[in-house]
Amino acid sequence: MKDYNQPPLAVTVEQAATMLSLSRAKVYLLMDEGRLDYIKIDTARRVPVDAIYEFVEQHRKRATAS
């Protein structure tokens, strides 16, 4: 039996932008620069949720180290 209450493994660029409080263009830029991991399914890009958490954690560490 499938459990449809599981959180998503990956989200759209628009959803990632909302989660990060960034513009969609900025998320595309971060992906193109290799700063935010993503997967590609045919022509669609999806951002793994764990990549969003890793991105935030890396920037949190940089902010506290400065």
Backbone bond lengths (Angstrom), bond angles and torsions (degrees), N, CA, C in turn:
res aa  C-N    CA-C-N  psi(-1)  N-CA   C-N-CA  omega(-1)  CA-C   N-CA-C  phi
1 M - - - 1.453 - - 1.526 109.52 -
2 K 1.305 116.48 133.22 1.459 121.01 -179.39 1.518 110.47 -79.99
3 D 1.328 114.73 143.09 1.460 120.59 176.84 1.525 107.85 -105.00
4 Y 1.315 116.99 102.79 1.460 121.57 -177.33 1.518 112.45 -82.33
5 N 1.310 118.51 2.94 1.456 121.87 178.78 1.520 112.39 -93.48
6 Q 1.333 117.13 3.01 1.458 120.78 178.91 1.527 109.34 -72.39
7 P 1.323 116.82 141.98 1.474 118.58 175.77 1.521 109.83 -67.13
8 P 1.329 117.77 155.61 1.466 120.07 -179.46 1.527 111.38 -68.30
9 L 1.312 115.58 149.64 1.465 121.37 175.80 1.515 110.95 -81.78
10 A 1.327 116.01 -29.48 1.465 121.78 -179.50 1.522 108.33 -143.99
11 V 1.326 115.27 152.66 1.463 121.09 -178.32 1.522 110.03 -126.69
12 T 1.323 115.98 164.70 1.459 120.78 176.81 1.523 109.79 -70.20
13 V 1.313 115.57 166.42 1.461 120.49 176.99 1.528 109.89 -60.85
14 E 1.314 116.57 -39.94 1.464 120.84 179.08 1.527 111.17 -62.53
15 Q 1.324 116.61 -42.70 1.463 120.46 178.37 1.523 111.25 -66.40
16 A 1.329 116.90 -40.75 1.467 120.77 177.46 1.524 110.25 -62.12
17 A 1.327 116.56 -40.95 1.464 120.71 178.34 1.526 110.30 -60.90
18 T 1.302 116.80 -43.00 1.468 120.99 178.18 1.523 110.48 -63.63
19 M 1.324 117.14 -44.80 1.465 121.03 -179.45 1.524 111.44 -61.56
20 L 1.335 116.84 -34.60 1.461 121.24 -177.54 1.527 113.08 -94.79
21 S 1.322 116.89 -2.53 1.473 122.19 -175.71 1.522 111.17 56.36
22 L 1.324 114.80 44.72 1.453 122.29 178.66 1.519 109.14 -124.75
23 S 1.316 116.24 166.81 1.462 119.65 174.66 1.527 109.14 -77.38
24 R 1.307 114.52 158.87 1.454 120.78 176.45 1.529 110.20 -60.80
25 A 1.330 117.04 -39.66 1.469 121.42 178.92 1.523 111.13 -61.97
26 K 1.328 117.52 -39.51 1.461 121.06 179.89 1.525 110.69 -66.22
27 V 1.324 117.25 -38.47 1.466 120.25 178.09 1.524 109.95 -64.95
28 Y 1.335 117.62 -42.76 1.463 120.11 175.91 1.524 110.68 -60.45
29 L 1.313 117.75 -41.09 1.460 121.67 178.76 1.529 110.86 -62.46
30 L 1.322 117.04 -45.49 1.467 121.10 178.65 1.526 111.00 -60.45
31 M 1.322 116.91 -40.20 1.464 120.18 178.27 1.523 110.54 -67.09
32 D 1.334 116.76 -44.66 1.467 120.84 -179.09 1.529 111.75 -63.92
33 E 1.325 117.18 -32.08 1.468 121.80 178.28 1.528 112.45 -81.87
34 G 1.328 117.88 -4.72 1.458 121.38 -179.59 1.514 113.59 79.48
35 R 1.326 117.33 14.61 1.465 120.99 -178.08 1.521 112.78 -90.46
36 L 1.336 116.96 -17.17 1.459 122.30 177.87 1.523 107.31 -132.11
37 D 1.321 116.09 119.95 1.463 120.86 -178.81 1.523 111.02 -69.23
38 Y 1.312 115.25 150.08 1.456 120.91 175.83 1.520 108.95 -151.76
39 I 1.310 115.41 165.87 1.456 121.30 173.43 1.519 107.29 -118.65
40 K 1.307 115.69 156.02 1.457 120.01 179.82 1.523 108.12 -120.79
41 I 1.319 115.64 127.86 1.452 122.30 176.66 1.524 105.36 -119.14
42 D 1.311 115.50 106.01 1.467 121.83 -169.75 1.532 107.44 56.69
43 T 1.319 118.28 -116.06 1.467 119.63 179.83 1.525 112.56 -99.75
44 A 1.327 116.98 -5.01 1.468 120.83 -176.72 1.525 111.05 -87.17
45 R 1.324 116.19 135.18 1.469 121.35 173.81 1.524 108.12 -98.01
46 R 1.321 115.17 137.87 1.458 121.80 174.26 1.519 107.60 -129.83
47 V 1.319 115.54 144.07 1.462 121.22 -179.41 1.527 107.76 -105.87
48 P 1.336 117.33 117.16 1.459 118.83 175.94 1.530 110.23 -59.90
49 V 1.309 116.14 137.60 1.466 120.48 -178.39 1.524 110.40 -59.47
50 D 1.332 117.56 -39.20 1.465 118.90 179.62 1.522 111.52 -64.68
51 A 1.343 118.55 -28.08 1.467 121.09 176.58 1.526 110.68 -67.82
52 I 1.325 116.59 -34.06 1.468 120.34 176.92 1.519 110.02 -66.16
53 Y 1.334 116.69 -45.46 1.462 120.16 178.38 1.526 111.64 -62.88
54 E 1.338 117.07 -40.43 1.469 120.76 178.03 1.520 111.08 -63.81
55 F 1.329 116.48 -42.12 1.463 121.44 178.99 1.525 110.64 -59.50
56 V 1.318 116.38 -46.42 1.466 121.23 -179.98 1.525 109.80 -64.46
57 E 1.307 117.31 -43.47 1.472 120.76 -178.93 1.525 111.08 -63.44
58 Q 1.326 117.99 -41.05 1.464 121.12 178.10 1.525 110.94 -61.86
59 H 1.301 116.49 -40.91 1.462 119.74 -179.22 1.524 111.63 -75.92
60 R 1.309 117.14 -28.95 1.460 120.05 175.21 1.516 109.51 -66.20
61 K 1.320 117.56 -41.67 1.460 121.65 179.07 1.520 110.98 -64.24
62 R 1.339 116.67 -40.27 1.461 120.98 179.48 1.523 110.44 -66.41
63 A 1.307 117.23 -39.21 1.465 121.20 -178.15 1.524 111.03 -67.77
64 T 1.320 117.46 -38.56 1.461 119.91 -179.03 1.526 111.50 -79.27
65 A 1.347 117.46 -22.32 1.463 120.56 179.27 1.518 111.72 -78.58
66 S 1.317 116.82 -21.36 1.483 120.21 -177.66 1.493 112.46 -80.11
